[in-house]
Amino acid sequence: MSEGETESTYFRRTSRWKLIVTLLIVALIVTVIVSLNVGYAQIPFGNILTILGKQIPFVNGFVDSSLVLPSQTAIILQIRLPRIIAGVVVGAALAASGVVYQGVFRNPMADSYVLGVSAGAAVGASVSILFGAGFSIFGLRFIQVAAFIGALSAMFLVYNISRVGSRVPVTTLLLCGIAVNFFLYSIVALLEVIAGDELHAIVFWLIGGFSNVLWSDIWAVVPFIIIGVVISFFYTRSLNLLAMGEETAQHLGLNVERVKQILLVLASMVTAAAVSLSGLVGFVGLMVPHVTRLIVGPDHRILFPASTIIGAIFLVVCDALARVVATPFASTLELPVGIITMLFGAPFFILLFRKKKGRYAS
Amino acid sequence: MSSLVLLNVDGVECRYGSIKVLDDVSLSVKGGDFVGILGPNGSGKTTLLKSISRILKPRRGTILLNEADIYSLKNVDVAKQLAVVPQESNIGFSFSALDIVMMGRNPHVTRFQMESTKDLAIVRKAMAVTNTWQFADRPINELSGGEKQRVIIARALAQEPSILLLDEPLTHLDIINQLEIMDLVKELCVKDKLVVLAVFHDLNLAARYCTSALMLKKGKVFAAGGLSDVLTSENIKGVFNVNAIVQKHLVSNSVFVIPLSPQKQVPARRCAVHLICGAGTGTALMKVLLDEGYSVTAGVLNVLDTDFETAEFLKIPVTTEAPFSPITEKAHNANLDMIRKASTVVLTSVPFGFGNLKNLKAAREALASGVTTYVIEEVPIDQRDFTRGQAKKLFKELKSKGAVFVNNPNELLSLLNVSEEKMKRAEFEKAKLTDHLKPEDIPKKTKIRW
């Protein structure tokens, strides 16, 4: 390959990355619109577009909504759309934090829940289901606040236990995360045993899903997730350096301990916000980064944004499946999305790996 | 660069837990210095590099980069001046070689910037000089060990450092790559006034490129200074516990080191061997016989003869003659004295001229006085007789009088073992053994009269 060619390839790659991100965003929008069509009530696709068009400033003057029933508008805007947007937000958050965790830990097994965030959230949620149902704080559901606080407390607990002087070695962090996870899940199990009638609610929350999501629930977590994801994006080159090993990253000018600290706090905050909205949706944070890496390669500058969007698409698709898959058996039964992500995600993941494992293996 | 970069390591002590790995190590270098860090495994070489590259903070002592404490500087500022090539790089992800080298630009690019064409130009230069540009697009984990290491060196160069730390940088490289990379580093050191601190296991590579050296033993500085002052056989013996020949090479004009296998712990044999050799024919045998536990003497040898130098080095007692001179009667008699104290005489396949014909006569004397005499005839006597047949005649005489002829040194060794068994029973031999010259008997310095 000639020199000019290599050089132009290097810079052309940036525009290729932009193209990938653009295409993925388009795919996400299409997925969202198509999945609005999925559900028990049959609403013509034209009507859905009309309802959406009516919501867009300036465009709404040209949209004729005379044929749309008010009940259809309500179903789309107050039931389906919040649920789908929640899927977008949670899927993006889990996938983004999954990339960060795998990068910081340089461990393919790391996922969004590795630092005890899930278990902490589970304890918070279970406690609130048992003892604080119906409370609300600043108009937010108590369960959401409790899950968020529980998740962050668990993360800080793990982080401080594993600190050695000013350093936080990743192996101790991983092991402490596992230990704290077990400890907290035993509390959840204890709460489940004494739960009685509330057991059903706890189990549903632990699987994770979007039933009865309100717009206010979403707005409460979106700022945390956007801030976390956007700031993390500026650390994608640092993640590339960390992939070289911590010593090398330091030799290349990275303030390793500080960057690790910032990234872990951001990713945990993003995860905590997401699970407070949806419960413990599993597998997204582990699988989506791996699948994306197979497609776009290991460079975090494209891996991170692509994973974020693919995570959103993946969870929206899974949620759509959750809404229709059980319909033949019981018309109003909806599965929690957490079941779908694992039930369909895992075989898909294995299939993809068997096909491309040669390329992935280092 | 307006002024030369300075690196001062002063009284550094490092510990892993309670184990002291570096103890009061000091070092002062400036731009243009090429310093080899030498020492056996576990002597603290890598730890010293780690403490300089801010991975392991010293418990005591300071490390100053241009008079600023390196531990008070920001990582990114240090990385602009100091680059490290680690012992081994495990990169699990399939980044391209170009991506890896571009990471060297990290200290020069802020978090919110992308790399510019200028950065790419610097990277391209670094890859061109390390001969890695031709596989810029290949994934790093598909490259060979040597190619990978060159990419890592290119990454260090892309940092545009003024100090380069190399930790065993050549382990994965074949000989041509070793020389190319080191030539390159040396050139940067001389032309751009880089400081190069390199850990070497190969003393000869160190000797070839370093201007000065630091020899570590158990975390302490054993020797420091100019290369030829540090790289001596005494220091090598002291640090590595290995005997080595250190000489100036005629072609490369650098010091070179030939390590010798550590002395085997064999039970000393009660057998003294006198070698009649010369012109390098006895060199290998001297070492082998010593290793096998024999007591060895040699003579007559001309001073400056290869065998003489070997004997000097191995501290073998020798009867000598002045350089390029025929053996005098005096030397011959001294040799006969030495032979009488030996239990065995070995005659190597040395060529004979009129200068050393007396040595052949000495062998005849030995045989006559009842000393077992072996003759190694690797080269037929016809081909190495430069005395118009006199040597050949003496040879025939030796054969008829019962000298044992063997074809090579190995044959000799197996025969020696047998005759040693016989000897144990011979009472009168004992006197010879006790009288035989010991290494400490030889004078400390052989006087050479020109």
Interface residues (C-beta under 8 A of the other chain):
Chain A: M1 E3 T6 E7 T9 Y10 F11 T14 R106 F234 Y235 R237 S238 N240 L241 A243 M244 G245 E247 T248 Q250 H251 L252 G253 L254 N255 V256 G297 P298 D299 R359 S362
Chain B: S53 R54 I55 K74 N75 V76 V78 A79 K80 L82 A83 V84 P86 S89 N90 I91 G92 F93 S94 F95 L98 D99 I100 M103 G104 N106 P107 V109 R111 F112 M114 T117 L120 R124 W133 Q134 A136 D137 N141 R155 Q159
